[in-house]
Structure formats: structure tokens, C-alpha cells
Amino acid sequence: MDLFSSECITQREKDPKDWHYLACSFKSAAKLLRKEFDLVEDGTPLEKSAEKFSAMIAIPYIIAVSAELYMKSYLLQKGFNIEHLKEIRHDLKRLRQECSNFDKKFDGSELEHLCDIYGTNLTKNGGAKYPGRSYVSFISWFDTLDYLHQATNPFLRSEEDKQGTH
């Protein structure tokens, strides 16, 4: 089967491991941008650091995409239909609430802040993709992504299932 055939793509979009892997890729991209920003030393002339400062504006959006993909991976593991996930679209608050129906670990304050408050403004009506939007500190969201990585990881869950522990 061809890797890019519609049959292969359909199979892969139903596999929670593929969604989780993609979420990891976006998380890595956000962390890489953050590391580059951290390399800018105090007093560096703006013309030498402008590109890094400009890239910072994309980090909250990339974090939101990663969180969305982690939660969709989790819901697929729980038996959600791919069509139902497509109906939810990019609504982080609704995704978090759906995950919370299975496990209350999705009710943490930082996760609620990312998904319910900021996620709504970030992804609906164009959100962070358009100028004039306000941004908040997102540093703690890296910890939130690490938490989501563990909480939704189908690779870890498979090992737990093999060992008979949950």
C-alpha cells in the first residue's frame, strides 16, 4: 500500500499513535523556538535578535495545536469515532471536557487555563493567526504539554495493558 494513498491516510488518521506522534512533533517545535529565544542575551541589538523575537509569537499557537492532537489521540484510544473528532474541530475546551469525562486528570488548573480560557481565544475565529490578538505568558504551558504527553501516551498505555495494570 502506498504511504500517501487515501486508504493508508484513512488508516493512519484512526491510529491514536499517529496523532500522538504528531503532537510530539509540534511540542518539539515549540520547545525549539523557546530554546532559540532563550539564547538571546540581554543587550543584544534588536537587528540581531528580531527574527527570534518574531518567532516567539507562534509558540502559543503551536502549543495549542500540540495540546489538541494529544487530546484527540487520547479520545481515539477511548473509542471516539474520527468523524466525531472532526466535528469538534479545534475546540480545545470541548476536547478537554470530553477527555475529562473519561479521567478527571484533565481537570487541572493549567490545562483548564490553556484549553478553556486561552484555547478558546487562540483557535476560534482565527485566534492567534490574525493581528491584534493579546497574548499571555505561556511558559507554564510547556509543563502542561509534558503532562499531556504522559497522560495521553498510547505507547505507555499499551505497555500498561500488556502488564495488566491501569
C-alpha positions in Angstrom: 0.0 0.0 0.0 1.3 3.4 -1.0 2.1 5.6 2.0 0.1 8.5 0.6 -2.8 6.6 -0.7 -6.2 7.6 0.6 -6.6 4.1 2.2 -3.3 4.5 4.1 -4.2 8.0 5.2 -7.6 6.9 6.4 -6.0 4.1 8.4 -3.4 6.4 9.9 -5.9 9.1 10.9 -7.7 6.5 13.0 -4.5 5.4 14.8 -4.0 7.2 18.1 -0.3 6.6 18.0 0.0 8.7 14.8 -1.9 11.5 16.4 0.3 11.3 19.5 3.5 11.3 17.4 2.3 14.4 15.5 1.5 16.1 18.8 5.1 15.4 19.9 6.4 17.0 16.8 4.5 20.2 17.5 5.7 20.2 21.1 9.3 19.8 19.9 8.9 22.7 17.5 7.6 24.9 20.3 10.4 23.9 22.6 13.0 24.5 19.9 11.7 28.0 19.3 11.7 28.7 23.1 15.3 27.5 23.3 16.3 29.8 20.5 14.6 32.7 22.2 16.4 31.9 25.5 19.8 32.2 23.6 19.2 35.9 23.1 21.3 37.6 25.6 20.3 40.9 27.4 21.6 43.8 25.4 21.7 42.0 22.1 20.9 44.6 19.3 17.4 44.1 18.0 18.6 43.7 14.4 20.5 40.5 15.6 17.6 39.1 17.5 14.5 40.3 15.7 13.9 37.0 13.9 13.9 35.1 17.2 11.6 37.6 18.8 9.2 37.4 15.8 9.1 33.6 16.0 8.0 33.8 19.7 4.5 34.9 18.7 4.0 31.5 17.0 4.7 29.5 20.2 1.2 29.7 21.8 -0.4 28.6 18.6 2.0 25.7 18.2 1.4 24.7 21.8 -2.4 24.8 21.2 -2.0 22.5 18.1 0.0 20.1 20.2 -2.5 20.0 23.0 -5.3 19.4 20.5 -3.5 16.5 18.9 -2.7 14.9 22.3 -6.3 15.1 23.4 -7.6 13.7 20.1 -5.1 10.8 20.4 -6.5 10.1 23.9 -10.1 10.2 22.7 -9.3 7.9 19.8 -7.8 5.5 22.4 -11.1 5.7 24.3 -13.1 4.6 21.2 -14.1 8.0 19.8 -15.1 8.0 16.2 -12.8 10.0 13.9 -15.9 11.8 12.4 -16.9 12.9 15.9 -13.4 14.4 16.4 -13.7 16.2 13.1 -17.0 17.8 14.3 -15.2 19.1 17.5 -12.6 20.6 15.2 -10.1 22.8 17.1 -12.3 23.5 20.2 -9.7 22.8 23.0 -12.2 23.4 25.7 -14.6 20.8 24.4 -11.8 18.3 23.8 -10.6 18.8 27.3 -14.1 18.3 28.6 -14.5 15.1 26.5 -11.2 13.8 27.9 -12.3 14.7 31.4 -15.4 12.5 31.0 -13.0 9.6 31.0 -10.5 10.8 33.5 -10.5 13.7 35.9 -6.8 14.2 35.4 -7.8 16.5 32.5 -9.4 19.0 35.1 -6.1 20.5 36.3 -5.9 24.3 36.5 -3.1 24.8 34.0 -4.8 22.5 31.5 -8.1 24.3 32.0 -6.3 27.7 31.5 -4.7 26.5 28.3 -7.8 24.9 26.9 -10.8 26.7 28.3 -9.6 30.2 28.5 -6.8 30.8 26.2 -7.6 27.9 23.8 -11.0 29.4 23.0 -9.4 32.7 22.0 -6.4 31.1 20.4 -8.2 28.8 17.9 -11.7 30.2 17.3 -12.4 33.0 14.8 -8.8 32.9 13.6 -7.3 33.4 17.0 -3.6 33.9 17.1 -3.3 33.7 13.3 -4.5 37.3 13.0 -3.0 40.5 14.2 -4.3 42.4 17.2 -4.8 39.5 19.5 -3.5 39.7 23.0 -1.0 37.1 24.3 -0.4 35.8 27.8 2.6 34.1 29.4 2.8 30.6 28.1 5.9 29.4 29.9 4.0 27.0 32.2 2.3 25.5 29.2 5.4 23.6 28.3 4.9 21.7 31.6 1.2 21.3 30.6 2.3 19.7 27.3 4.7 17.4 29.1 1.8 16.4 31.3 -0.5 15.8 28.3 2.3 13.8 26.7 2.3 11.4 29.6 -1.5 11.4 30.2 -2.3 10.5 26.6 0.6 8.4 25.5 -0.7 5.3 23.7 2.7 3.7 23.7 2.8 3.8 27.5 -0.8 2.7 27.7 -0.1 -0.3 25.5 2.7 -1.4 27.9 0.3 -1.0 30.9 -2.3 -3.1 29.1 0.2 -5.8 28.4 1.2 -5.9 32.1 -2.5 -5.8 33.2 -2.1 -2.6 35.2 -4.1 0.6 34.6 
